[in-house]
Amino acid sequence: QGQLKIAPAAMAARCRLAARFHHIHGTNIRLDASRTQATRVESFANGLCFSQEPLAPGQIFLVEIEEKELGWCGHLRVGLTAHDPQSLEVVPEYSLPDLVNLGDTWVFAITRNHNRVLVEGEDVQARRRPWEPFLLIERVRIPRDTLVGRSRPGCYSHILDDLYKMNVLPATARRSRIGVLYTPQPDGTADMHIVINGEDMGPSARGLPVTHPLYAVIDVFASTKSVRVIPVDYGFPSLQTLCRLVIQKHIVHRLAIDVLDLPPLLKSFCQHE
């Protein structure tokens, strides 16, 4: 458990390394030049991707759904594996069941609803605190602002703003943000947690060994066409984020940002994130 007390500078360095995809991936995946966007170019399978580096304890690997493709059943699948991607002779066609059947792999299929893993006697409503600035998962503390997916502004987006602030964006929708991390336990194992739009889904797998490095698994499957890695800053919010919060606090809705005398990049950041 002491591993969770990673110095902020060390955690930031590890996050920058892991916040992109590994060059080993499924045959139908195309990565952009930065290796932060993964797009499945054919069919509905062979869309497996991995994090560039193993994750540190408590470090989230977060992706945003950028494109959907109609006509397929099923959605994004995420998880962890103890297999170094470079050790795979062939990247499996599917995360479920192919990669899981290799052992030491835990994958969770994201659905439109019912992603939460309930613990006996747990009060679900008590876990939902969308207005708190940080998401707390055991001893892990992550700024919630980056974790929550939001709609892009459109003709009627101001009508939806309050709904998105309440975190009702469906898990499989475009702009939804989904992450995976693990938390060490007193018995020497770890729990895997899935986070969807700033809400912890609970320990979706238990008993993970922490004696081997654990890589994030992202399966760009079926109706999920393209995803992008979202870097997460731990600790205090960045100056950029604080500026955005101040601007958003003093406007009626995001469409009003267009008429402000601000640099275009800052306008885009305030509207889209």
Residue pairs with C-beta under 8 A, 6 or more apart in sequence:
1 139
1 184
1 185
1 186
3 56
3 57
3 184
4 57
4 58
4 139
4 140
4 183
4 184
6 14
6 56
6 57
6 58
8 234
8 235
11 56
11 59
11 234
11 235
12 233
12 234
14 53
14 56
14 59
15 59
15 231
15 232
15 233
15 234
16 231
17 52
17 53
18 51
18 52
18 53
18 54
18 55
18 56
18 59
18 61
18 216
19 36
19 52
19 61
19 229
19 230
19 231
19 232
20 34
20 35
20 36
20 51
20 52
20 229
21 31
21 35
21 36
21 38
21 49
21 50
21 51
21 52
21 218
21 229
22 35
22 49
22 50
22 51
22 52
22 85
22 215
23 31
23 35
23 52
24 50
24 85
24 86
24 88
24 91
25 31
25 38
25 48
25 49
25 50
25 85
25 91
26 40
26 45
26 46
26 47
26 48
26 49
26 91
26 93
26 220
27 46
27 91
28 40
28 41
28 42
28 43
28 45
28 46
28 47
29 38
29 39
29 40
29 41
29 46
29 47
29 48
29 49
29 220
30 38
30 39
30 40
30 41
31 37
31 38
31 39
32 39
35 52
36 228
36 229
37 66
37 226
37 227
37 228
37 229
38 47
38 49
38 218
38 220
38 226
38 227
38 228
39 67
39 220
39 225
39 226
40 46
40 47
40 69
40 220
40 221
40 224
40 225
40 226
44 69
44 72
44 74
44 221
44 222
45 93
45 94
45 221
46 91
46 93
47 219
47 220
47 221
47 224
48 91
48 92
48 93
48 94
48 95
48 99
48 217
48 218
48 219
48 220
49 217
49 218
49 219
49 220
49 227
50 81
50 85
50 215
50 216
50 217
50 218
51 61
51 215
51 216
51 218
53 215
54 213
54 214
54 215
55 61
55 80
55 181
55 182
55 214
55 215
55 216
57 182
57 183
57 184
57 190
57 210
58 137
58 139
58 140
58 181
58 182
58 183
59 181
60 142
60 147
60 179
60 180
60 181
60 195
60 232
61 179
61 180
61 181
61 216
61 218
61 229
62 146
62 147
62 177
62 178
62 179
62 195
62 229
62 230
62 231
62 232
63 76
63 78
63 177
63 178
63 179
63 218
63 227
63 228
63 229
63 230
64 149
64 175
64 176
64 177
64 227
64 228
64 230
65 76
65 149
65 172
65 173
65 174
65 175
65 176
65 177
65 178
65 224
65 226
65 227
66 174
66 225
66 226
66 227
66 228
67 174
67 224
67 225
67 226
68 172
68 174
68 223
68 224
68 225
69 222
69 223
69 224
69 225
70 223
71 223
72 222
72 223
73 222
73 223
74 109
74 221
74 222
74 223
75 109
75 110
75 111
75 112
75 171
75 172
75 221
75 222
75 223
75 224
76 110
76 172
76 178
76 218
76 219
76 220
76 221
76 224
76 227
77 95
77 96
77 107
77 108
77 109
77 110
77 217
77 218
77 219
77 221
78 107
78 108
78 110
78 178
78 179
78 180
78 194
78 216
78 217
78 218
78 219
79 95
79 105
79 106
79 107
79 108
79 180
79 192
79 205
79 216
79 217
80 105
80 106
80 180
80 182
80 192
80 205
80 208
80 214
80 215
80 216
80 217
81 99
81 104
81 105
81 106
81 214
81 215
81 217
82 104
82 105
82 209
82 212
82 213
82 214
82 215
83 99
83 102
83 104
83 105
83 215
84 213
84 215
85 91
85 215
92 98
92 99
92 102
94 219
94 221
95 105
95 107
95 217
95 219
95 221
96 107
96 109
96 219
99 105
99 107
99 217
100 106
100 107
104 209
104 212
105 217
106 192
106 204
106 205
106 208
107 217
107 219
108 115
108 180
108 192
108 194
108 201
108 204
108 205
110 171
110 172
110 178
110 194
110 196
111 171
111 172
112 170
112 171
112 172
113 170
113 171
115 171
115 194
115 196
115 201
116 124
116 201
116 202
117 201
117 202
117 203
117 204
118 124
118 202
119 202
119 203
122 202
127 199
127 200
128 167
128 199
130 144
130 148
130 165
130 166
130 167
130 198
130 199
132 144
133 143
133 144
133 145
133 237
134 141
134 142
134 143
134 144
135 141
135 142
135 143
135 144
135 147
135 195
135 198
135 199
135 200
137 181
137 183
137 193
137 195
137 200
138 183
138 191
139 183
140 181
140 183
141 234
142 195
142 232
142 234
143 232
143 233
143 234
143 235
143 237
143 241
144 198
145 237
145 241
145 245
146 177
146 230
146 231
146 232
146 233
146 241
146 273
147 177
147 179
147 195
147 197
147 198
147 232
148 164
148 167
148 169
148 177
148 197
148 198
149 169
149 173
149 175
149 176
149 177
149 197
150 164
150 169
150 175
150 272
150 273
151 157
151 160
151 164
151 169
151 175
152 175
152 271
152 272
153 254
153 255
153 257
153 271
153 272
157 253
157 254
157 255
158 252
158 253
158 254
158 255
161 253
161 254
167 197
167 198
167 199
169 175
169 176
169 197
170 176
171 178
171 196
171 197
172 223
172 224
176 196
176 197
177 196
177 197
177 198
177 230
178 194
178 195
178 196
178 197
179 194
179 195
179 232
180 192
180 193
180 194
180 195
180 216
180 217
181 192
181 193
181 195
182 190
182 191
182 192
182 193
182 208
182 210
182 214
183 190
183 191
183 193
184 190
184 210
185 191
185 206
188 210
189 206
189 207
189 208
189 209
189 210
190 208
190 209
190 210
190 214
191 203
191 205
191 206
191 208
192 203
192 204
192 205
192 206
192 208
193 200
193 201
193 202
193 203
193 204
194 200
194 201
194 204
195 201
208 214
218 227
220 226
220 227
233 241
237 245
240 269
243 266
244 269
244 270
244 273
247 257
247 260
247 262
247 266
247 270
248 254
248 270
251 257
251 260
254 270
254 271
257 267
257 270
257 271
258 267
260 267
262 270
